[in-house]
Amino acid sequence: MAHNPQAPQGPDGQGHPDPAGSTQMFRAFVDEGASRPGSRQPAAPAPAGPRVGVIVGVVVALVVLAGVAWLAFS
């Protein structure tokens, strides 16, 4: 393993990274990115308008088909 003189050294000579310090740095990085003016925001949910249109279209198509079938068989 490579020797890193900047790594913290424990009593046995092995480096012991501080996971809490890494987590704090990551949270600071994420918070900094969210506060920037040009940063991306989470996407808004899709509007329900097109979905309602599809449902209404399917219902109208079924009514028309039922009317044609009723006229054909009567």
NUDRENNU-628877 format. One record per residue: residue in three letters; residue number from 1; chain; x, y, z of N, C-alpha, C in turn. Coordinates in steps of 0.2 Angstrom, whole numbers. Layout:
// residues N
   code   pos   unit    n.xx    n.yy    n.zz   ca.xx   ca.yy   ca.zz    c.xx    c.yy    c.zz
    ALA   NUM      A       X       Y       Z       X       Y       Z       X       Y       Z
...
***
This chain:
// residues 74
   code   pos   unit    n.xx    n.yy    n.zz   ca.xx   ca.yy   ca.zz    c.xx    c.yy    c.zz
    MET     1      A       4      -6       0       0       0       0       4       6       0
    ALA     2      A       2      11      -3       6      18      -4       6      21       3
    HIS     3      A      12      25       4      12      29      10      10      36       9
    ASN     4      A       5      38      13       2      45      12       4      48      19
    PRO     5      A       9      53      19      11      57      25       5      61      27
    GLN     6      A       0      63      23      -5      68      26     -11      64      29
    ALA     7      A     -11      57      28     -16      54      31     -15      53      39
    PRO     8      A     -21      53      43     -20      53      50     -17      46      52
    GLN     9      A     -13      46      57     -10      40      59     -12      38      66
    GLY    10      A     -14      32      67     -16      29      73     -10      27      77
    PRO    11      A     -11      24      83      -6      22      87      -2      16      84
    ASP    12      A      -5      12      80      -2       6      77       1       8      70
    GLY    13      A       1      15      68       4      17      62       0      16      56
    GLN    14      A      -6      14      57     -11      13      51     -15      20      51
    GLY    15      A     -17      22      45     -22      27      44     -29      25      46
    HIS    16      A     -32      30      49     -39      28      51     -43      34      48
    PRO    17      A     -47      34      43     -51      40      40     -57      41      45
    ASP    18      A     -59      47      45     -64      49      50     -71      49      45
    PRO    19      A     -75      44      46     -81      44      42     -86      50      43
    ALA    20      A     -86      52      50     -90      58      51     -88      64      48
    GLY    21      A     -81      65      47     -79      71      44     -80      71      37
    SER    22      A     -80      65      33     -82      64      26     -89      66      25
    THR    23      A     -93      63      30    -100      64      29    -102      72      30
    GLN    24      A     -98      75      35    -100      82      35     -97      86      29
    MET    25      A     -92      84      26     -89      88      20     -94      86      15
    PHE    26      A     -97      80      14    -102      79       9    -108      83       9
    ARG    27      A    -111      83      16    -117      87      17    -115      95      15
    ALA    28      A    -110      97      17    -108     104      15    -108     105       8
    PHE    29      A    -105     100       4    -105     101      -3    -112     101      -6
    VAL    30      A    -116      97      -4    -123      96      -6    -127     103      -5
    ASP    31      A    -126     105       1    -129     111       3    -127     117      -1
    GLU    32      A    -121     117      -2    -118     123      -6    -121     122     -13
    GLY    33      A    -121     117     -16    -124     116     -23    -131     118     -23
    ALA    34      A    -135     117     -18    -142     119     -18    -143     126     -17
    SER    35      A    -138     130     -14    -139     137     -13    -137     141     -19
    ARG    36      A    -134     138     -24    -131     142     -30    -137     144     -34
    PRO    37      A    -137     150     -37    -143     152     -41    -144     148     -47
    GLY    38      A    -139     146     -51    -140     142     -57    -140     135     -56
    SER    39      A    -141     132     -50    -141     125     -49    -148     122     -51
    ARG    40      A    -148     116     -53    -154     113     -55    -159     111     -49
    GLN    41      A    -165     112     -50    -170     111     -45    -174     104     -47
    PRO    42      A    -176     101     -42    -180      94     -44    -186      96     -49
    ALA    43      A    -187      91     -53    -192      92     -58    -199      91     -55
    ALA    44      A    -203      96     -57    -210      96     -55    -214      90     -58
    PRO    45      A    -219      88     -54    -223      82     -57    -226      84     -63
    ALA    46      A    -227      79     -67    -231      80     -74    -238      83     -72
    PRO    47      A    -240      88     -76    -247      90     -76    -252      85     -77
    ALA    48      A    -258      85     -74    -263      80     -75    -267      81     -81
    GLY    49      A    -266      87     -85    -270      88     -91    -270      83     -96
    PRO    50      A    -264      81     -99    -264      76    -104    -267      70    -102
    ARG    51      A    -266      68     -96    -269      61     -94    -276      61     -94
    VAL    52      A    -279      67     -92    -287      67     -92    -289      67     -99
    GLY    53      A    -286      70    -103    -288      70    -110    -288      63    -113
    VAL    54      A    -283      59    -111    -282      52    -114    -288      48    -111
    ILE    55      A    -290      49    -105    -295      45    -102    -302      47    -105
    VAL    56      A    -303      54    -106    -309      56    -109    -310      53    -117
    GLY    57      A    -304      53    -120    -304      51    -127    -306      43    -127
    VAL    58      A    -303      39    -123    -305      32    -122    -312      31    -121
    VAL    59      A    -315      35    -116    -322      34    -114    -326      36    -120
    VAL    60      A    -324      41    -124    -328      43    -130    -328      38    -135
    ALA    61      A    -322      35    -136    -321      30    -141    -325      23    -140
    LEU    62      A    -326      22    -133    -330      16    -131    -337      17    -132
    VAL    63      A    -339      23    -131    -346      25    -132    -348      25    -139
    VAL    64      A    -344      27    -143    -345      27    -151    -345      20    -153
    LEU    65      A    -340      16    -151    -340       9    -153    -346       5    -150
    ALA    66      A    -349       6    -144    -355       3    -142    -361       6    -146
    GLY    67      A    -361      12    -148    -367      14    -152    -367      11    -159
    VAL    68      A    -361      10    -162    -360       7    -168    -362       0    -168
    ALA    69      A    -360      -4    -163    -362     -11    -162    -369     -11    -160
    TRP    70      A    -372      -7    -157    -380      -7    -155    -384      -6    -162
    LEU    71      A    -381      -1    -166    -385       0    -172    -384      -6    -177
    ALA    72      A    -378      -9    -177    -377     -15    -181    -381     -21    -180
    PHE    73      A    -382     -22    -173    -385     -28    -171    -393     -27    -170
    SER    74      A    -395     -21    -171    -403     -20    -169    -407     -20    -176
***
